[in-house]
């Protein structure tokens, strides 16, 4: 069994489903702030949203109790990330989120993966990241050496100090 290779070959992350405290407030967030389209609502009140042609990328269920989220670093859900095509989109997204009063928790580039991004909270305090230009790992299986990681605490700094070989558009 130890030498058997897993038959699981994931093509993409299909969708994220999470529980929210106020379905109407979260529906507005996903349609008006995130720009997703409403797809369906099932008989149990679960709401489905899409950002392209898949029926849903995000789905919400109404929480039975209004429990608080685990703090970052504790066992539990930490965040999920969504990719956009260009770094220039990140600037527009950041400015839009700020104008809408969305709490931005981080912007810039952390290190592994080399991806500049913006992180923010949804109405229930879930952490969402939007990023661009993730490092790609080739057939050799090697990732960028840690010595090349350059952290940046703003998008401007990330663009002004790109990683070797990175192209930011």
Buried (B, 14 or more C-beta within 10 A) or exposed (E): EEEEEEEEEEEEEEBBEBBBBBBEEBBEBBBEBBEBEEBEBEEEEBBBBBBEEEEBBBBBBBBEEEEEBEEEEEEEEBBEBBEBEEBBBBBEBBEEBEEEEBEEBBBBBBBEBBBBBBBBBBBBEBBBBBBBBEBEEEEEEEBBEEEBBBEBEBBEBBBEEBBEEBEBE
